[in-house]
Amino acid sequence: MRLLFDRIFQGADEMLALAEQALAAAVAEIGESAPVNMPNTAYFLANHSAYLKKNIRTIGDLNAAFPEVKRWHQREQRLENVFNTGFATFMAAEVIEACKYAVSADPYNGEYHGHLSDAEVRELGVPLVTGDIPGFVVIIGPAPSDEEAAELIKGYQSRAIFVFLIGGVIDQAKRMGVATGFPVRVVAVGPDIWQTAHIISFVNRAAMIFGAVTPGDREGFDHYTFHRIRAFVNAFDPVADIVAACGAGAIAMGFPVVTNDEKDMWPVPKSLIIQPASEDFIETSLEARDIRIKITKIDIPVAYSTAFEGEIVRRHDMQLDIDGSRVDCCELVTTKQPHEIEDHEITLIGPDFEEFEQGSRVCLCYVAEVAGKTMQADFEPVFERRIHDFVNRAEGVMHTGQRDNLRIRVSKDAFAAGFRARHIGEILYAAIKSDYESVVDKCAIKIYTRPEDCREIRALAQAVYEKRDERLAALTDESVDVFYDCILCQSFSPAHVCVVTPERLGLCGAVSWLDAKAANELDPNGACHKVTKERVVDEHLGIWEDVNETVKEASHGNLEQVTLYSIMVDPMTSCGCFECICGIEPLSNGVVIVHREHTGMTPLGMTFSEMASMTGGGVQTPGFMGHGKQFISSRKFMRGEGGPARIVWMPKALKEMVSAKLNAAAKELYGLEDFSALIADESVTEDVETLMEYLAEKEHPVLGMEPLM
């Protein structure tokens, strides 16, 4: 029997040799001056940056750093050297992948995912901190059979675990018809073990983005990955030496390895676990990483998990199309007295799904009636906004929109499995009772599918929406006695605190003042707490002594002061999962705003990822600010610097999203008509010189404002 240490050292030798070959081939083909760029990241080669504190820009840089990578691989039989060898293996794997991307922008031709973008890292911020994604698994295969591979993947999906696939398990998933892709949280990274470099890059960037861990801080990365990233590895027999070397690095990061390979393997409690029965991988893995899954039991014929929230039902896969833009649809939550409803009563009024032809456009309205001693009308829109998440978690069911502009598609597979209208009621009942058990004692669901009924219910719902909107419009920062903090993201960004006000929602875009109020009343010891605003320092800039005291306490002393309405003076911190980032454009004295989904360049000469890399991790960065999309049209947006009139450039898609409310705010604040037409976008320019010409041509008000600096 060979010693495990020897297997790890041998595997590292193999990876380093492959990296050396890849480097030599790249130098010969494209030369040392050729750029090295992983797509859509501001963190260069993240593993080299994390462990060597080197920003690799060219093949020459990569070649020059390689001797240092090799020095991390020391064959002396000590645990520290084994762990360092694991990191050397990851960096060597990154060399191989970097050379591929230097030669071709898409080396996998869409067949495999390969590198994961910064935007994808940030996209997972909210579901990670809310527990909607309780952990990650890296499956290295193939499994003993295609059926076992599919069962393992589906088992993790049903528990909302994010799945990365490496090697032959990918082909097994394809043969079994398992959907893969980032939206369904099953990512086919690549066919070879060196593609693990992309997963480690993903993890290390999370530490830099959310945890403000600085390049070169090895101890900081190890601490963050062990305590904040709940990941583990499943490796099927036979585990090659090169896989064992990667496993050493994973264990050093705090990620247990579970395998059914009993040859030349030495079990290490909580770290290297030999589980001969691969059908028990899931429970063994979750126990090793101390992940406890809360599963809401719902009586529906399809799988139910947050893993299916990003699933798309295409037209050719669609059984029914429920389209609120074409027919009468709506979703409504309304409060009743306890005696008025029967708990868990689900009533279908009208024909069920099987009575409609395949591909039909169907009207659908559903009303959730809730009752409870502490239930408040203010909670109704909070519950309604969650309906999108609740319904989307059913496999084969796609939900978009809200209120009376919703859309639901039911797939042919879900329909064939028996999914019907009443199952939407089962989902709503179970989710509302589970998530809001402290205020909801009873819940009943009514579902309408007849056009005449839907027309009537939609009209009633619209009247309720209008009344709520009037109340929301009257809610200003001045009209309320308290704000709320939100520290939900501290599980990933320990120093960050959001201060949520009626006119400034959380930077993730998911927590409004009403959401925070409801969260606090539902759980006073939870993530949201009241923040008094009695001792004003500067109301124009948004500074209160008591707000600062709360922020200092909630940030564990990392922050002394925040200014809620300024980008220049102690701006609010960012965790990293913000929807948008705003940054100063010095020549125009304005600001550029870009949202996470935009991958192009901005007039600042930076992409979203590059702008976002300058903030996050709970650090205050004057001149840059993460925020939600809806904050752009707020009367409090950058009030200290003159407000929304400072906006000079936004991506066209973002501008279209916010233009109606932004134009209304600009008319109220400045008397400007159609202000959004004065803001440039990528169809106009991505460079600052042309931007200045456009602003002059449009007579943008920013040109007459005071200098920002």
N, C-alpha and C positions, 0 to 999 in steps of 0.2 A: 504494500500500500504506500502510495506517495503521500508525503506531507502536504496538507492544504496550502501552507505557505509556498511550497515549491510550485504547486499548480498556479497560484496567483502570480508568482514571479515569471513563470513560463508564459502565462497569458499576456502579461505586460510586455514581455519581449516580443511576442507576436504582433501586438498592436503597434508598438514603437517601430518595428520593422516595416509594417504596412504604411505607417505615416511617413517614414523616411522615403519609401518608394514613391508615395503620392507626391511628396514635396519635389523630389528629383524630376518626376514626370511633368509637374506643373512648371518648374523652372525652365525645363527644356521646351515646353509647348508655348508658354505665354511670357516667360521672362520674370525676373525678380521685381520689376517695376509695376507689374500688373496689380490692379487693386483687388483687395479681398473684402467683400461685402456680403454678409448674411442679409437676406431681404428684410426690410421693414423693422429694423432695430437701430437704436441709438447706442447700443452697448458693445459694438464691435464684435469680437469673438468673446462671448461673455465668460467662458471658462478660463481663458487666458487672462482676461481682465480681472476676474475674481481671485485667481490663485497666484498669478505672476505680476499683477498690477501693470499689465502691458496692453496698450491699445494697438491692436494689429490692423494695419491699413493696407499693406502690400504683401506679396509673396516673399519679398525680401525680409520684411519684418517677421513673417512667420518662420522663415528659414533661420534668421538670427536668434529667435527665441527657442528654437528646438533643442539646442544643447541644455538649456535650463530645464526644459520639460524632462529630458532624460535624466537629469540630476535628481529629480524627485523619485526616480526608481532606484532604490538601494536594496540589494538582495540580502542584507543581514537579517537574520531571523528574529526580528523584534516587531511587536505589534504596530508601533508608530511607523516603521518602515513599510509594513504591509499596507497601512492606510494611505501613506504617501504614494505608494505604488499604484493604488487604486485611482488616486487623483491624476497621476501621470498617465494612466490608461485613458481616462476621460479626455485629458488634453490632447493626447495622441489621436484619439478618435475625432476630436474637433479639427485637428490638422487635416485628416483625411477628408472630412466633410467640407472644410473651408476650401480645399483645393478643387473639389467638385464645383462649388458655387463660384469660384473664381473663373473657371473655364466655361460654365454655363449658368445662366440666371435661373434655369429650371431644370436641374439635373435629373429629376425624376419624372418629368413630363406629365405631372398630375397624377401618376399612378400611386405615389406615396406622398405623405404630407411633408416629410423632411422638416426643415426649420420652422419653428413656431414664432410668430411675430410678437412684438411688444404689445400690440393691440390685443392679441389673444391672451397674453399674460394678464393685462389689465381687465379684460372682460370677465375673468374668473374671480376678480376681487370680491364683488358683492356675494355671489353664491358661496364662496369659501367662508366668508365671515358669518353668513347667516346659517351655515351648516347645510345648505342645499346641496353642496358638494362636500361630503364629510371626509374625503380622502382621495388619493390617487393610487393606481396599481400599474406597474409595468409588467406586462406578460411577455415572456420570452419563450418562443415555441419552436417547433410545433408540439401540440398536445398529442396524447396517444391516439386520439381519433378526432375527426371533424366534429362529431356530435359533442364530444367532451369540451372541445374548444368553444363551440357556440354556447353550451350550457354555462361555462365559466364566465364568458363575456356577459351573457344575459343576466347571470346571477349578480355580477357586480353592478350592471346597469340598474337592476331592480332595487339595489341598495344605494343608488345615486353616486357610486364611486366612479370617478373619472378614469377611463381606461386608455393606456398607451399600449400599442402592439408592436412587437419587434420580431422579425423573422418569419418562419413558416406558419405561424398562427394566423398571419394576415391572409394567406391563401385559403386556410381552413375557414376563416370567417366569410370570405367571398363565396366559397362553395356552399356554405350553409345559408347564404342570403342575409347575413348580418349586416345591417346598415352601418357604415363608418363615416367619420367626418367630425370636425370640431363641433358643429351644432348639436350632434347627438352624443357627444362626449365619449366617442370611441375613435381614437386617432391611430391610423395605420402609419406609424412614423417611418419605417423603412425595413428592407429585407435583411439587413446585416446588423451585427451587434454594435458596430461603430456608430450607428445612428442613435445610440443612447446619448451621444454628445448633445443632441438637440434637447433631450429631456433634462439633462443636467444644466444646460444653458437656460432652459425655461425656469428651473428652480432657482438658479443663481440670480437671474434677472428679477424674480419675485422678491428675493432678499434685498436687492438694490432699489427696486421700485417702491415696495411697501415698507421695508424695514430700514431704509436709508443706510444699509451696510455699505461700506466704502471698499473699492477695489484694493486687494492686497490684505484685507483684514480676514485672514484665514479663520481665526477664532470666532469672529463675528458671523461668518458664513456658516460654520459648523453649528453654532448656537442657534441661529435662525432656522436652519433646515431641520434640526432635531426637534425644536420646540414649536415651530410654526407650520411646517409642511408635513402633513400626515400622509406619508407615502410609504410604499412597500413594493417588493418585487416578487413575482411568481416565475420561477425558471423550471422548465420541464426537462426531465431526463432525456438525453444525456447533456450534462452541463460541461461545455468545453472549457479548456483552460482560459481562453480569452474572455469567456463569459464570467468565470470565477474572478478574474482580475477586475472586471467592472463591478461585480458584486462586492468586492472589498471596498471600493470607493463608495458604493451605495450604503454599506453598513457604517462606514466612517461618517456619512452625512446623517445617520440616524434612521435609515430606511431598512427594515428587516428584509431578509431574503428567505423565501419559503420554496423548497424544492422537493421533488420526489426522487431525486438522484441520490442513491445511498453509497455510490462508489467513490472512494477517496474524498469523502466529505466528513467534516467533524462538526457536530452540532454545537452551536453557541446559544445559550438561552436568550430569547428575545431578539437575536440578531441573525443567526443562521439556523434555520429550523428545518429539519428533515421530516417531511410529512409524506410517507409512502402512499397514502390514499389521496390521490390528487383531487378526488371529488370533495375532499374536506379542506381544500386550499382556502376557500373564502373565510370560513369561520376561524381557521388557524391564523390567517393573515390579519383579520380584524382584531382578534385577541392580542396578537403580537404588537400591534400599533395602538392598542387601547382605543379602538374606534367603536362607539356604541351607536347602533342604527335605530332610529325611531321609525318604525314602519306603520303608516296609517292603513288599516285594513278597510278596503273598499270593495263592495260587492259589484265588480264589473268584470267582463270577460276578457279584458286585455291587461297587459302589464301597466303599472302605474308608478312613475318615478320622475324626479326632476331631470333625469338624464334625457327624457324625451321632450323637454321644453323647446329645444331648438329644431325639432323634427319638421321637415317641410313635406306636405302632401301635394304632389304635382297633379296637374289636371288629369293626366292619363291614369293615375292611381286613385282617383277620387270617386267615391260612391255618391256623396251628396255635397252640395255647396250651399252654405248658409251665408248669404251676402247682404249685410245691412245697408250697403250702398245701392242695392237694386230692389230689395224687398223689405218689408217691415220686420225689423229685429230689434231686440233690446235686452239688456240685463239690468236687473234692479234688485237692490236689497232694501227692505222696508221693515220697520219696527212694529211689532204687535204686542198686545197684552197677552200674558201667558194663557189665559182662558180662551183666547181666540184661535189658537192653533194646536194641532196634534203633532207631537214630536215625531220626526222621521216620516211624516206623511208626504209622499211624492205623487203628485197628481198630473197625469198627462191629459191635456184637453185638446183633442184633435188627433189626426192620424199619426201612426208611428213611422219610423224610417222605412220599413219594408214596403209601405204603401206608396212610396214614391219611386219613379223610375230611376235607374242608375244614371248619374250625371245631372240629376235635376237640381234646379236652384230652389231652395226651400226657405220659407220664412220661419223664424223661430224666436220666441220671447220666453224668458224664464224669470221668475220672481222668487227670491229667497226671503221668506218671512221669518224673522228672528224675534225671540222674546227672552228677556232676562231682567232681573232686578236692577242690575247696574248698566244695562244697555242704554246707549245714548244715540240720538239721531246723528251726531257728529261722526259716529263710527261707521255709518252706512256707506259713505263713499270710500272709506278706507277698505272695507270688506270688498266693495265692488272692484277696486283696482287690483285686488288679489285674484279675482275670478280668472283673469288672463293666465296667471300661473297655474291655478288649480286645474283648469280644463286642459291646458297644454301638456300636462304631465301624463295624460293617457296616451299610450302608444297607438299611433295611427290616427290621432285627432290633432288638428292644427287650429289654434285660436290666435287671432290678431285683433287689434283694436279694442274698443271698450264702449260702454254706454249703448247708444243706438247705432254706432258705426262699427259694429263688430263683424268678424268673419270667422266662420268655423267650417273646416273641411273634414269630412269623415272618409278615411281611406277604404278601399275595397276590402283590404285584409281585416281591418277592424270590424267592418260590417259583417264579413263572413264569420268572424269569431263570435258574433252575436251582439255587438255594440248597438244600442238603441237609444232613443230619446231619454228614457227614464234614467239611463246610466249617467247622463249629465247631472241629473238630480242627485244621484247617489254620490257623485264626486263632490258636488257643492255641499251637500249635507255633511259628509264625513270631514271635509277640509275645514269648513266653518266651525263645526263642533270641536275639532281637534285643535285648531290654531287659536280659537277665541273662547275656549272653554270657561275662562274666568268671567265672561259676561253673557255668554249665550247658554241659556238653559234649555231652550226649545228651538227647533228649526224645521220648517216645512218648505217644500219646493213645489211651485206650480210651473208647468211647462205648456206653452201654447204653440200649436203648429197650424191652426186654421188662419187663413189670411185676414178674415174679418176680426177675429179675436186679437191677432197680432197688431192690426192697425189701431185698435182701441187701447191695448196695453201700451203700445209705443207712445201714443199721445199722452196717456197718463204719466208715463215715465219722463217724457220731455218736460212736462210741467214741474215734476220733482227736480229734474236736473237744473232747470232755470232758477228755481227757488234757491237751490244750493249755490249756484254760481253767483247769485246776487249777494248771498251771505259771504262767500269767499272774496268777492270783489270789495266788500266793505272791511275785510280783514287787512289791516296794514300793520306795520311794525309799531306805529304810534298808538294803535287802537287796542293793543293787548297789554296785559300786565306782566307777562312772562314770555321768555323765549324757552327753547329746549336745547340741551346739548345732545349729541349722539356719539357714543363711543363704540358703536358696533364694530368698526374696523380696527379697533385696537388689538384684536387677536392677530392681525397681520401687521399693523402699523402702530406700535405701542405708544408713540408720542402724539398721535393725531387726534384732534377733537373737532367735530363740526358743531357750529352754533346755527341752529335752524330757527328761522323767523318766518312770519307770514309772507314776507316778500323775498326771502332767500331760502330755497330748499337745500337739502343736502347735496353735496357736490356729485354724488353718485346718481342724482336724479330720481332716486327711489323713495326719499323721505321728505315729505312736506311737513309744515307746521302741524297740520291736523293729524298726519300720520304719527308724528312724534308725541303729540298730545295723547292720542289713543294708546300708543305704546306705553307711555308713562302710566296712564290710568289702568291699563291692563296688567302691567307689571312694574310697580314703582321702583323695584330693585334691578330692573333690566338695563337696557342700553341707553335709554332716553330719560333725562332728568330735567326738572324745572330749573330755569335760570332767571333769577330776578333781574330787573333792569331799573333800579330805583336811583342809583347814584351816578348821574350822567356826568361825563367828562367833556364829550364833544358829540352832540347828537347828529351833527351834519356828517362827520366821519364815521359815526357808529362806534363810540367808545363809552363804556360804562365800567365803573370800578367793580361792581359786583359780577359783571360778566367776566372781567379779567380774573377775579378771584376764583370763579368756578373753573375757568379754562386752566389756570395754573394748577389747581388741585386735580382736575381730570387728566391733565397731561403729565402728571407726576413730576411737576416742577420744570418741565422742559420749555414751557411757554410762560411769559410774563404778561403779555398783552396781545390782543387781537383787535383789529379795526375792521368792522363788518362791511363798510362801504368804500374801501380804498384798496387799490392794487399796489400802491407805493408805500404806504405807512402800515407796517406790521400786518400784512394781509393774512387771512385765515389760512391755516396749513392745508395740505392735501395728503391723502393717504396713498393715492396712486390709481384708484379705480374711478376717477372723475370722467364725466361724459365729454367734457370739453376742456381745453386749456387756452388761456388768454395771455398774450405776451406783447410787450411794448414794441412798436415799430418807430425807432427814433427819428427818422427823416420826416415823417408826416406828423409826428406828435400824437399818433393814434395807436390803436391796438389791433392786432390780428387775432382772430379766434378760429380754432380748428377743432373739429370733433374727432372722436376716436376712430370712426369708420373711414375717415379720409386718409388715404395713403400717399397722396401727392405732396409736392413741395409747396411752401408758402413764401410770401415776399420777405420773410425773415431769413430765407436761405436755410430753413430747417423744416423737417417734417413734423407731424404730430409727435412721433416717438422722440425725436430730438428735442423738441420743446418740452415735452413731458419729463424728459430725463433731468431737466433743470429744477424740477420741483418734486414733491412726493415724499413719502416716508416721515411725514409730520414735521417737515422743515419749512420755515417761513422764507419765501423767496420774493422780495420786493421786485415788482415789474413782471412777475409771472404768477398766474393764479389758476388753479383747477376749479371747475364749477359745473353745475348742471345746465342743460340746454335751456330750460325755462328761465333761468336767472338772467339770460341775455336781455330779455324784454322787461325786466324789473325796473321800477323807478329808482331802486337802490343800487343798481349795477354801476359800480365805479362812481358813485355820487361825489366822492371826494375829489375826483379828477374831471368832473363835468358830465359824467353819465354816459349813456349809450352813444352820444354824438361822437365819442372817441373811436367808435368801431369803423375801420377802414377796409377790412377784407375778411371774408368768410367763404368757405366752400359753398358752391351753389346749392348742394343738397341741404346743408344746414340752414342756409338763408331761407330756403323755401319752407323749412319746418317752422321757423320762428317769425317770418316776415309779418304776418297779420298782427300779432301782439306787439312786435317791435315797432311797427308803423304807428300803432295806436299810442304807444308810450312816447314816441318821438313827436307826435302831433300834440300831445298833452304837455310835454316838457318844453318843446322848442317851437311849436307851431309849424312843424315841417310836414309836408305831404309826401307820402310814398318814400320814406327815408331809406328803405332797403334798396331802392334803385340807385342810391348814391354809393352803396357799398360794393366794392369790387369783389370778384370771385375768380376762380381758376380759368373761366372762359374769357376773362378780360386779360389777366396777367398773373404770373407767378414771380415777377421781379419788381423790385422797389422803384426803379426809374419809370417804368410804364405805369405803375400804381400812382405815382405822383402826378403824372400827366392826366390820368383818369380823374383823380380827385379834383384837380384844377378845372378840368372840363365840366365836371358835375357841380362845381362850387360847393364841395363838401364842407360842412361847418367846422370840421376839425382844423382847417387851415387858418381859421381866425381865433383859435383857442390858445390859452396860455401854454407855454412849454411845460412838458411833464418833468423834465430834469433840468 
